[in-house]
Amino acid sequence: MSALKQKAGGQAGSKTLGPTIVPRLLTVAEVSQATGFKHQTIYLWIAQRRLPVVRLGRSVRVPAEALAELIEASTLPARPEGGRAMRAKEFLDLLEGVARSGEGWMVRCPAHDDKHPSLKIDEGDNGGIVLHCFTGCTNEQIVTALGLQMSDLMSSNGHKRAPVTTPEMVWTIRDAEGRAIAEHHRIDLRSGKKKIWWTRNRAKGLGRLPTSDLPLYGSELVKDIPAQSEVYIVEGEKAADALRGQGLFALGTVTGAAGTPGRQALSALAGRRVILWADHDDAGRAHMDRIAEPLQSVSASVRLVQWGEQKGDDAADYFARGGTVEGLAGLVRKEPSAAELLAAIAVFIRRFVVLSKEQADAIALWVLHT
């Protein structure tokens, strides 16, 4: 007896399935209860067109006759026809909260209680599926939660179209008008280190374009952000995706901690209420300090997030360790304006040297710009 027949016939108090004793059109929940398989598995069968459905608005119904025929045939759809690996579109059909994010998608992770999309899905160069959960779920946990196996992401000859376990991620950096400028590649190595490189115009490297002249990651989204909304600036695309996965507006620097975005890149934040979130290390804080200065004259306001438990912690680590959007309010402090900072430096100098206010202000101004 097949697994499907066993599950359908092994339910407590279950009756023999047939079109005469089940509703004419079944909900996915009813099909799941009748067969003993998870909802996600039923959606997989539907996506693979192994189980026909009738669409009623945004919902689907399964004809009872079709379910009975599937059980009678004792066939359990495990992969798309021809033994090929699943495509990204078929995989997305099994998930909730699907929204475009750059070249890929953000969805609710099925492996944990995900109130805000935290699972990034990308399509590899050869059409395979690349997964990354920002809360730390493994690829095996994600696939299992959908009622699948890792083999469902492989062709019938055992060769992966694009290994779901690949650590490579690719982000397209676009300007404010949405034009693609460059692609940023990242591989997380087993040693804990990372390998990063750029491609531009289908060639490796940026040519003669300095990273300081690149737009912030997500610049093309700014035009759609409500004027009074807060915009987070973080170091790197991964941290920006983590914040977006929580429903927040976020852009990422792409220069690395040692670099600084140019004024043209920062002009995308003109008139915006900006919150800077530095990585929890000296280089990360210095990176955001250098960004804060020009933003004072560009943005409506500048504030800072103060959080970190371990060296290098960032926004992705905050949410991975159970942090919440509501908890961020207590971590954000106001960055003093240039005038406030100038006055504080002048007061500090006059504690040790007898100077007139004008002299102290002049020295403070020199200190502020060196």
Residue, then its C-alpha position, 0 to 999 in steps of 0.5 A: m500500500s502506498a504512503l498516500k493510501q496509508k495516510a488517507g486510510g489511517q486517519a482516526g475515524s476516517k471513511t473510505l474516500g470517494p466522491t459520494i461521501v466528501p464535499r464536491l470541492l475541498t479546501v486545502a485544509e480538508v485535503s490535508q486532513a483527509t490525506g494526512f499530508k501537510h498543507q505545503t505538500i498539497y500546495l506542492w502537488i497543485a503547483q506541479r499540476r498533479l492535483p487539479v484545482v478550481r480557483l475561487g478568487r484568491s483561494v483554490r478548491v480541489p475537486a473530490e473526484a480528483l483527490a479520489e483518483l490520486i489516492e486510487a492511483s497510489t501515486l505520490p507526486a514528489r517532483p516535477e515531471g521528467g525528474r527535473a529539479m523544482r524551479a523558483k516559481e514552483f517553490l515560491d508557490l508553496l510559501e507565504g508573504v512573497a515580495r520582490s527584493g532586488e533580483g530575488w524575493m523575501v518570503r515568510c520562512p516556513a521553518h519558524d514562526d515568521k511574522h515578517p518575511s525573513l527568508k531570501i530566495d534567489e535564482g542561481d545563474n543556471g536557474g536553481i534555487v538559493l535560500h538564505c534565512f536571516t534568522g538562521c534556519t538551515n536549508e534542510q529545515i526549510v525544505t523539510a517544513l514544506g514537506l519536501q526533501m533536498s532531493d526535490l531540488m535536484s534532477s533525477n540523475g542526482h545532479k543539482r541544477a544549482p545547489v540550494t546549499t550554495p553560500e553565494m549571494v548576488w545583489t544588484i546595485r541600482d541608482a535612484e532611477g533603477r538602472a543597474i550599475a554593478e553586481h556585488h557577489r558574496i560567498d560565506l566560507r566554512s571557516g567563517k570568512k567571506k569572499i566578496w567580488w564585483t562584476r560590472n557590464r558582465a566583466k569581473g571588477l568595477g573597472r575604474l569606478p570607485t566604490s564611493d561612487l556607487p549608489l547605496y543598495g536600495s536607492e531605487l526604492v527611496k522614491d516609494i518610501p513615504a516622506q515622513s518614514e524613517v530610513y535605516i542605513v546599514e553596512g552591507e546588503k545582508a543587513a539591509d535585507a534583514l531590516r526589510g524582512q521586518g517591514l522596515f525601510a533600509l538601504g545598505t552601504v557597499t563600500g565596506a567599513a573602510g570606505t565611505p559613500g560619496r555625496q552623490a550616493l548620500s543625496a538619495l537621502a535628502g530630506r529623509r529621517v535617517i537612522l544609522w546602524a553601525d556594525h558592532d566594532d571600531a571599523g563599523r562605528a567609524h564608517m557610520d561616523r564618517i557618513a553622519e557628518p555629510l548627512q547632517s546637511v542633507s537629511a532631515s534628521v540623523r539618529l544612531v542605533q546602539w546595539g551589539e552583544q558580540k564583535g561585528d554584530d549587525a541588524a541581521d544578528y539582532f533579529a536572529r537573536g530574537g530582537t523585535v521591531e518594537g524593541l528598536a525604539g529603545l536602541v535609537r538615540k539622537e545624533p547631535s546636530a553640527a551646531e550642538l556638537l560645535a558648542a559641546i567641543a567649545v565648552f570642553i576646550r574652555r574648561f582647560v584654556v582661557l579663551s573668548k567664546e569666539q576663539a573657542d568656537a574657531i578652534a572647535l570648528w577646526v577640530l570638527h573638520t579635522 
